[in-house]
Amino acid sequence: MPAKGFRKKHCKRGHSLDENNRNSQGDCIECSRIVQKTWLENPENKKRQKQHQKNWRTKNREEEAKRNRQYRKGNPEAVQNTQLKRRYGITLAERNDQLTKQDNKCAICRTEFDEAHKPETDHDHATQGVRGQLCHACNVMLGQAKDNIETLAHAIVYLKETQKCPSI
């Protein structure tokens, strides 16, 4: 019989059982992950697990919303990185590289980005390719023109022509 307070140093698979590799029941975390991964390889189990998670989230909407708010508040860069990847296929680092190349200014009007003027990622709606970082006004301008070069060219001609006119 082991002495009181004795703890095994390794699990049956040979993983170290130090305090960083034990769960609340004292079991090996590495082995738990292996077992869970193996269990989830079965499509039926995976389906059951997803349904269980969905049911829990449905029953605990308030708690889930609170956890999500806490995560977003504590990890703003991770959230922003995920949004950029999902929406535009770029990482936060790639977006920051674009901002550096643009001298932290809007690619069109050259307004410097700050807390009041945050960059927005501009992309081609046809190809989904990222073009650059714009201020809100310039991004809206392109969107309203539906990225149509002819429309924007007509707008330039119009502005040049009416600039010469006396105000009414």
C-alpha positions, 0 to 999 in steps of 0.5 A: 500500500502506498504511503499517504499523500503518495501520487504516481509520477506517470500515467499508464501511457507514460505521460508525466503526472505533474500538477500541470498535466492533471485534471480536477479528478487527478487524471492525465490530461494528455490521455483524456485528450487522446481518448476524446479524440479517438471517441470523436473519430466515430462520426456517430459520436461526433454527431452526438457531441455536437447535438449535446453542445447545441442543447447546452447552448440553447438551455444556457443562452445567458451563460453562453452570452456572458462567456462570449462577452468575457472572451471578446473583452479579454481577447480583442486581437484574437477576435479581430484575427478570427473575423479577418480570416473568416471575412477576408481570408487574411490574418491580423498580421497581414492587415497590419502589414498593409497598414504599415505599407500605407503609412497607417493612412487611408489608401484613397484620401490619405487620412491617418488612422486613429481611434476616431478613424479606424481602418476598414478592410476593402475587398473586391466583391467579385473576387473576394480579394483584399485591396487595402485599408480604407477609412469608413467614408472612402469604403462607403464611397466605393460601395455606393459606386458598386466598385464601378470605375466608370461611375467613379470616373463620371464623378471625377468629371462632374466634380471638375466641371462643377468646381468651376461653377459659381455657387448658386 
